[in-house]
Amino acid sequence: MRSGELLWQSAPLVSNAENFLVIGDWVVCGYGFTAEPDALFVLDRATGKTAARVPLPSRPTYLILKDGTLFVRTYDHDLTFRIQLPVEAPLHEGR
């Protein structure tokens, strides 16, 4: 942040939810829009490359991690996922 240098850029159409989560070495985010498939994404924190993509029934709006469970509120569903990522590092939430 000090230098303002761009370190990486994610692929297009991976994040437009209200927030994202940084969990250890991973960034968890969600994307959805009318014509594109709705999905949850796990990005490598060091490179921005997509490590995993999980299809969702509708656009994700908000992500919450509590006790190893990821709660995802979509446009019309409440979903839960068991996180199997390394979560020893502090959790950070971004908007």
C-alpha positions as protocol buffer text, in pm:
chain_id: "A"
residue {
  index: 1
  type: MET
  ca { x: 0 y: 0 z: 0 }
}
residue {
  index: 2
  type: ARG
  ca { x: 285 y: 237 z: 68 }
}
residue {
  index: 3
  type: SER
  ca { x: 418 y: 233 z: -288 }
}
residue {
  index: 4
  type: GLY
  ca { x: 80 y: 218 z: -459 }
}
residue {
  index: 5
  type: GLU
  ca { x: 219 y: -57 z: -685 }
}
residue {
  index: 6
  type: LEU
  ca { x: -36 y: -302 z: -824 }
}
residue {
  index: 7
  type: LEU
  ca { x: 65 y: -648 z: -698 }
}
residue {
  index: 8
  type: TRP
  ca { x: -197 y: -854 z: -881 }
}
residue {
  index: 9
  type: GLN
  ca { x: -533 y: -833 z: -1045 }
}
residue {
  index: 10
  type: SER
  ca { x: -802 y: -1099 z: -1029 }
}
residue {
  index: 11
  type: ALA
  ca { x: -976 y: -1242 z: -1331 }
}
residue {
  index: 12
  type: PRO
  ca { x: -1287 y: -1052 z: -1440 }
}
residue {
  index: 13
  type: LEU
  ca { x: -1624 y: -1134 z: -1285 }
}
residue {
  index: 14
  type: VAL
  ca { x: -1509 y: -1282 z: -953 }
}
residue {
  index: 15
  type: SER
  ca { x: -1622 y: -1024 z: -698 }
}
residue {
  index: 16
  type: ASN
  ca { x: -1920 y: -795 z: -664 }
}
residue {
  index: 17
  type: ALA
  ca { x: -2064 y: -908 z: -329 }
}
residue {
  index: 18
  type: GLU
  ca { x: -2093 y: -650 z: -50 }
}
residue {
  index: 19
  type: ASN
  ca { x: -1776 y: -784 z: 112 }
}
residue {
  index: 20
  type: PHE
  ca { x: -1494 y: -1035 z: 81 }
}
residue {
  index: 21
  type: LEU
  ca { x: -1295 y: -1233 z: 338 }
}
residue {
  index: 22
  type: VAL
  ca { x: -920 y: -1281 z: 374 }
}
residue {
  index: 23
  type: ILE
  ca { x: -862 y: -1617 z: 542 }
}
residue {
  index: 24
  type: GLY
  ca { x: -495 y: -1701 z: 582 }
}
residue {
  index: 25
  type: ASP
  ca { x: -347 y: -1721 z: 230 }
}
residue {
  index: 26
  type: TRP
  ca { x: -687 y: -1699 z: 58 }
}
residue {
  index: 27
  type: VAL
  ca { x: -938 y: -1436 z: -47 }
}
residue {
  index: 28
  type: VAL
  ca { x: -1299 y: -1559 z: -51 }
}
residue {
  index: 29
  type: CYS
  ca { x: -1536 y: -1353 z: -264 }
}
residue {
  index: 30
  type: GLY
  ca { x: -1856 y: -1391 z: -461 }
}
residue {
  index: 31
  type: TYR
  ca { x: -1994 y: -1278 z: -794 }
}
residue {
  index: 32
  type: GLY
  ca { x: -2328 y: -1280 z: -964 }
}
residue {
  index: 33
  type: PHE
  ca { x: -2517 y: -1081 z: -1222 }
}
residue {
  index: 34
  type: THR
  ca { x: -2811 y: -1127 z: -1454 }
}
residue {
  index: 35
  type: ALA
  ca { x: -2634 y: -1289 z: -1751 }
}
residue {
  index: 36
  type: GLU
  ca { x: -2328 y: -1440 z: -1581 }
}
residue {
  index: 37
  type: PRO
  ca { x: -2317 y: -1753 z: -1363 }
}
residue {
  index: 38
  type: ASP
  ca { x: -2337 y: -1688 z: -988 }
}
residue {
  index: 39
  type: ALA
  ca { x: -2048 y: -1832 z: -786 }
}
residue {
  index: 40
  type: LEU
  ca { x: -1827 y: -1819 z: -480 }
}
residue {
  index: 41
  type: PHE
  ca { x: -1453 y: -1783 z: -553 }
}
residue {
  index: 42
  type: VAL
  ca { x: -1138 y: -1862 z: -358 }
}
residue {
  index: 43
  type: LEU
  ca { x: -838 y: -1661 z: -479 }
}
residue {
  index: 44
  type: ASP
  ca { x: -473 y: -1709 z: -393 }
}
residue {
  index: 45
  type: ARG
  ca { x: -385 y: -1410 z: -176 }
}
residue {
  index: 46
  type: ALA
  ca { x: -33 y: -1385 z: -319 }
}
residue {
  index: 47
  type: THR
  ca { x: -123 y: -1400 z: -690 }
}
residue {
  index: 48
  type: GLY
  ca { x: -497 y: -1334 z: -729 }
}
residue {
  index: 49
  type: LYS
  ca { x: -538 y: -1652 z: -930 }
}
residue {
  index: 50
  type: THR
  ca { x: -863 y: -1845 z: -887 }
}
residue {
  index: 51
  type: ALA
  ca { x: -802 y: -2156 z: -674 }
}
residue {
  index: 52
  type: ALA
  ca { x: -1166 y: -2268 z: -653 }
}
residue {
  index: 53
  type: ARG
  ca { x: -1508 y: -2179 z: -793 }
}
residue {
  index: 54
  type: VAL
  ca { x: -1833 y: -2298 z: -635 }
}
residue {
  index: 55
  type: PRO
  ca { x: -2157 y: -2241 z: -831 }
}
residue {
  index: 56
  type: LEU
  ca { x: -2437 y: -2069 z: -636 }
}
residue {
  index: 57
  type: PRO
  ca { x: -2813 y: -2062 z: -703 }
}
residue {
  index: 58
  type: SER
  ca { x: -2820 y: -1680 z: -710 }
}
residue {
  index: 59
  type: ARG
  ca { x: -2600 y: -1371 z: -666 }
}
residue {
  index: 60
  type: PRO
  ca { x: -2401 y: -1370 z: -339 }
}
residue {
  index: 61
  type: THR
  ca { x: -2454 y: -1053 z: -140 }
}
residue {
  index: 62
  type: TYR
  ca { x: -2274 y: -1105 z: 192 }
}
residue {
  index: 63
  type: LEU
  ca { x: -2016 y: -1348 z: 340 }
}
residue {
  index: 64
  type: ILE
  ca { x: -1961 y: -1425 z: 710 }
}
residue {
  index: 65
  type: LEU
  ca { x: -1714 y: -1675 z: 860 }
}
residue {
  index: 66
  type: LYS
  ca { x: -1786 y: -1809 z: 1208 }
}
residue {
  index: 67
  type: ASP
  ca { x: -1630 y: -2111 z: 1377 }
}
residue {
  index: 68
  type: GLY
  ca { x: -1512 y: -2265 z: 1048 }
}
residue {
  index: 69
  type: THR
  ca { x: -1848 y: -2221 z: 874 }
}
residue {
  index: 70
  type: LEU
  ca { x: -1894 y: -1979 z: 587 }
}
residue {
  index: 71
  type: PHE
  ca { x: -2240 y: -1826 z: 576 }
}
residue {
  index: 72
  type: VAL
  ca { x: -2337 y: -1687 z: 236 }
}
residue {
  index: 73
  type: ARG
  ca { x: -2643 y: -1471 z: 188 }
}
residue {
  index: 74
  type: THR
  ca { x: -2750 y: -1468 z: -174 }
}
residue {
  index: 75
  type: TYR
  ca { x: -3028 y: -1275 z: -340 }
}
residue {
  index: 76
  type: ASP
  ca { x: -3283 y: -1536 z: -233 }
}
residue {
  index: 77
  type: HIS
  ca { x: -3100 y: -1808 z: -33 }
}
residue {
  index: 78
  type: ASP
  ca { x: -2904 y: -1852 z: 289 }
}
residue {
  index: 79
  type: LEU
  ca { x: -2622 y: -2103 z: 233 }
}
residue {
  index: 80
  type: THR
  ca { x: -2358 y: -2256 z: 460 }
}
residue {
  index: 81
  type: PHE
  ca { x: -2022 y: -2407 z: 367 }
}
residue {
  index: 82
  type: ARG
  ca { x: -1769 y: -2587 z: 584 }
}
residue {
  index: 83
  type: ILE
  ca { x: -1433 y: -2416 z: 531 }
}
residue {
  index: 84
  type: GLN
  ca { x: -1134 y: -2646 z: 485 }
}
residue {
  index: 85
  type: LEU
  ca { x: -881 y: -2371 z: 426 }
}
residue {
  index: 86
  type: PRO
  ca { x: -603 y: -2301 z: 675 }
}
residue {
  index: 87
  type: VAL
  ca { x: -769 y: -2056 z: 912 }
}
residue {
  index: 88
  type: GLU
  ca { x: -490 y: -2014 z: 1168 }
}
residue {
  index: 89
  type: ALA
  ca { x: -413 y: -1664 z: 1041 }
}
residue {
  index: 90
  type: PRO
  ca { x: -631 y: -1375 z: 1156 }
}
residue {
  index: 91
  type: LEU
  ca { x: -951 y: -1318 z: 964 }
}
residue {
  index: 92
  type: HIS
  ca { x: -990 y: -987 z: 780 }
}
residue {
  index: 93
  type: GLU
  ca { x: -1303 y: -859 z: 616 }
}
residue {
  index: 94
  type: GLY
  ca { x: -1300 y: -610 z: 334 }
}
residue {
  index: 95
  type: ARG
  ca { x: -1559 y: -407 z: 154 }
}
